Amino acid sequence: TKETVTLINTTNFKQELIYNGKSGNIARFLYREYSGNLARPAFTQELTYDLASSRVIGFKEVRLEVLRTTNTSIQYRVISGFKSRD
């Protein structure tokens, strides 16, 4: 099961931060932006975070406190989410 934090606004712009599993203490995520229903490959990025360094991860304006992870799931608390582009 993948976990996703998503923002969709009235300009039909969508951002996703997708949990993609972990290896040891390294958590992996994918960041994607969509315009309309199309993924914009130039706006897809792989992210890694060392959870031994900090349980709070961030990308752009998103901040998540990671509570628990397995290779297939994540439990987290949202500190801040994506900001709307309206």
N, C-alpha and C positions, 0 to 999 in steps of 0.2 A: 504494500500500500504506500503510495506516495502522498505526502502532505503538501498542500499548496497554499500560499498567501497570495490573494489576487485583488487587484483594483480594476474596476471598469468604470469609466466616466462617460459623460454625454458626448464627448468627441469620438467615441468608439475606439478609444485607446486602452489597451489592456496590458498590465504588467503582472508577471508571475515569478514567485520564488519557490522552486520545487525541490523538496528534499529528495536526494538521490542516494541515500544510504551512507554507511560509514565504514572505515577501515581503521582499526585501533581507535585512537582518539580523534581521527580526522573525519569530520562530517562533510559530505559533498552535497552541493546544491547546483541547480541550473537556474539562471535568470533569463527570462524571455520577455520580449515586448511584441505586441501584436497591434496592427492597425487594421481595423475592419476584422475580417476573419483570417487574415494571412499572417503567418509568422514572418518576422523580418530577420533573416539569418544574420545580418550585421549586428543585430541587437540580441543575440543569444550569447551567453557567457557562462562558463563553468566556474564555480567558486568552491574553495575548500577552506575550512576553519579548523584550527586545532583547539578542541574542547578542553584540553589540559591547561591551556593558557587562560581561557576565559569561557564561561558558560553563556555570556552575552555575545551574540554575533550581530553584525550589521552590514548592510549593503544599501547604498543610496540612503534614503531616510528611514528604512526599515531597521528596527532593533527587536531582536527576539531573545528571550532568556530560555535556553535549552534546559529542560527539566530531566528528560530521559530520552535515550536513543537506542535503537537496535539497528540492524542492517536494513530493516524494512519499514520501520516506523519512527516517529519522533513525537514527543510531547513537549510543548513549548508555551510560553506566555508572551503575548504580544505587548511590547513596550511602546512601539510606534509602528505605524504602517506606511504604505506608499501614500504620498500626497497627491491629491487630485490635480489634474492639469486644466480644470475648468477656468 
